[in-house]
Structure formats: structure tokens, C-alpha cells
Amino acid sequence: MKKTLILLALMPSVAFAHTGHQAGSFHSGFGHPFGGADHMLAMVALGLLAAQIGKRAVWVLPLTFVTTMLLGGMLGAGGMPFPAVEPTILASCIILGALVALAVRLPLSVMLAGTALFGAAHGWAHGAEGPVNGLAVYAAGFVVATALLHGLGIVAGKAIPALALRLTGFAAALAGVTLAMAG
């Protein structure tokens, strides 16, 4: 089961999650993070990072991401601007992957601030591309999907040896750079 989840997360997909969605559908909200490699990479990389750091980071980093993602989603749905949202999303892939690859141990407060910024950016994209009606159901879908992707990263981060974890972080950062160069 664990290997299947990892393989599914690594399957190629559209580079950016910018497609239309059914009004108010949990399914469309759930599918949004899986519709773009940029979202999947960042969310799994955050789980890898949380597992690598351990202790409180295992729950506080994902919780911070999801909470600020919801706030960002409300801002995006409300039409509030978020300058450079796409570069911020791509930066999240690169930076989170690099932190894992280099096994960097920043203070938790710094990690939480970066996580909050990245969560808000991803949420803004989800909200801005969300339905006009039924946004709460749609948001529930992208929250569940995000939590599952974080969980996948945590499970993988705890299951693989430290060197493989760092190589996975490197692959995520490299994929983020590739997406940035393609865009």
C-alpha cells in the first residue's frame, strides 16, 4: 500500500493545477492538488521535511500549511491579489526539497513562517480557481487531499533511509527547478 501511494504521487501530471472545477464539488477540490506537479511536490516535500525534523514538526508543519492554505484560499476566492503567487508556489517546491536534501535544521519559527507563506500561496491558487458556489465543500476536498499528501511525505520520510530521504528531497528540488524553467 505504501509503495502504491508513493508511485501514485510520483506519476507525471500537468505541471500547474489551473483547470476549471465543478461548482461546489468535494471531488473537484480533492483533485485540485493532484492536478499539478507543483502542488504535489510541495505538499509531499513538506511531509518529508516534517518527518526528517521529527518531534513537533511532524504535526505542526502540516497543520500550519493547511491552516494558512485555507486562509489563502479565502483570499483567492474573494479576489484579493497575491503578487507572484506562481513563483512562490514553485519556490516552495525548490526550497522544501532543498531543505530535505541538505538536511537543514532551521529554527522551528523560521520553518513555520516559510510554511505559512507557502501554504497561503497554494491556498490562494486553490481558492482563485475554485467554484463560485459551494466553496466550502470544494475547500474540504483540497484540505483532505493536502493532508493526505503531507501524510504520504511523512510516511515515506519515516520509512526510507536518511540518504534516500535526502535524495528524494534533491529530486523534489530539481523537479521544482525544472517546472520553473518550463514556465
C-alpha positions in Angstrom: 0.0 0.0 0.0 2.8 2.4 1.0 4.7 1.8 -2.3 1.5 2.3 -4.3 0.9 5.7 -2.7 4.4 6.7 -3.4 4.2 5.6 -7.0 0.9 7.5 -7.4 2.4 10.6 -6.0 5.4 10.4 -8.4 3.2 9.8 -11.5 3.6 12.6 -14.1 0.8 15.1 -14.3 0.1 18.6 -15.7 2.7 21.0 -14.4 0.3 23.5 -12.9 -3.1 23.0 -11.4 -5.1 25.6 -13.3 -8.2 24.0 -14.6 -11.9 24.6 -14.2 -13.8 22.9 -11.5 -17.3 21.7 -11.0 -19.3 24.0 -8.7 -19.1 23.1 -5.1 -17.7 19.6 -5.6 -15.7 17.8 -2.9 -14.3 15.7 -5.8 -13.0 18.8 -7.7 -11.5 20.3 -4.6 -9.8 17.0 -3.7 -8.5 16.6 -7.3 -7.0 20.1 -7.4 -3.7 19.4 -5.6 -3.3 16.3 -7.7 -3.8 18.2 -10.9 -0.4 19.9 -10.8 3.0 18.6 -10.1 3.9 21.9 -8.3 1.2 21.3 -5.7 2.0 17.6 -5.2 5.8 18.2 -5.0 5.5 20.9 -2.3 3.0 19.1 -0.2 4.9 15.8 -0.2 8.2 17.6 0.3 6.7 19.3 3.4 5.7 15.9 4.8 9.3 14.6 4.1 10.7 17.7 5.9 8.4 17.2 8.8 9.4 13.5 9.1 13.1 14.4 8.8 12.9 17.0 11.5 10.7 14.9 13.8 9.2 15.8 17.1 6.6 18.7 17.0 7.4 19.4 13.3 5.6 16.2 12.3 2.3 17.7 13.2 2.9 21.5 13.4 4.3 22.0 9.9 1.4 20.2 8.1 -1.1 21.9 10.4 0.4 25.3 9.7 0.4 24.6 5.9 -3.3 23.5 5.9 -4.4 26.4 8.1 -2.7 29.1 6.1 -3.8 27.3 2.9 -7.4 27.7 4.0 -6.8 31.4 4.7 -5.1 31.9 1.4 -8.0 30.0 -0.3 -10.5 32.5 1.2 -8.3 35.4 -0.1 -8.1 33.9 -3.6 -11.8 33.1 -3.7 -12.5 36.7 -2.6 -10.4 38.1 -5.4 -7.7 39.5 -3.2 -4.4 39.9 -5.0 -1.4 37.7 -4.2 1.6 39.1 -6.1 3.9 36.4 -7.5 1.8 33.5 -6.4 3.1 31.1 -9.1 6.8 31.9 -8.3 6.0 31.4 -4.6 4.4 28.1 -5.3 7.4 27.0 -7.5 9.8 28.3 -4.8 8.0 26.1 -2.2 8.9 23.0 -4.3 12.5 24.1 -4.7 13.1 25.3 -1.1 11.3 22.5 0.7 13.1 19.9 -1.5 16.4 21.6 -0.9 15.9 21.7 2.9 15.3 17.9 2.9 18.2 17.3 0.5 20.6 19.3 2.7 19.1 18.1 6.0 18.9 21.7 7.1 17.8 22.3 10.7 16.4 25.8 10.8 14.7 27.1 13.9 11.1 26.0 14.0 9.9 29.6 14.0 11.6 30.1 10.7 10.2 26.9 9.3 6.7 27.9 10.4 6.9 31.3 8.7 8.0 29.8 5.4 5.4 27.0 5.7 2.7 29.7 6.3 3.8 31.7 3.3 3.8 28.6 1.1 0.5 27.3 2.4 -1.1 30.7 1.8 0.2 30.7 -1.8 -1.1 27.2 -2.6 -4.4 28.0 -0.9 -4.7 31.3 -2.9 -4.3 29.3 -6.1 -6.9 26.7 -5.0 -9.4 29.4 -4.0 -8.9 31.6 -7.0 -9.6 28.7 -9.3 -12.4 27.3 -7.2 -16.1 27.4 -7.8 -18.3 30.4 -7.3 -20.9 28.3 -5.4 -20.1 25.6 -2.9 -16.7 26.8 -2.0 -16.8 25.2 1.5 -17.3 21.7 0.0 -14.6 22.3 -2.5 -12.2 23.6 0.2 -12.9 20.5 2.3 -11.8 18.4 -0.7 -8.5 20.3 -1.1 -7.8 20.2 2.6 -8.3 16.4 2.7 -6.1 15.9 -0.4 -3.4 18.2 1.1 -3.4 16.3 4.4 -3.1 13.0 2.6 -0.1 14.3 0.5 1.6 15.6 3.7 0.9 12.2 5.3 2.4 10.4 2.3 5.5 12.5 2.7 5.6 11.8 6.5 5.2 8.0 5.9 7.8 7.9 3.2 10.2 10.1 5.2 10.0 7.7 8.1 10.1 4.6 6.0 13.2 5.2 3.9 16.8 5.5 5.0 18.3 9.0 5.6 20.3 9.0 2.3 17.2 8.0 0.3 15.3 10.7 2.1 17.9 13.3 1.1 18.0 12.1 -2.5 14.2 12.3 -2.6 14.4 15.9 -1.4 17.0 16.6 -4.1 14.7 15.1 -6.7 11.8 17.4 -5.5 14.0 20.5 -5.6 15.3 19.5 -9.1 11.7 18.9 -10.3 10.7 22.3 -8.9 13.6 23.9 -10.9 12.5 22.1 -14.0 8.9 23.4 -13.6 10.2 26.9 -13.0 12.4 26.7 -16.2 9.4 25.3 -18.2 7.1 28.1 -17.1 
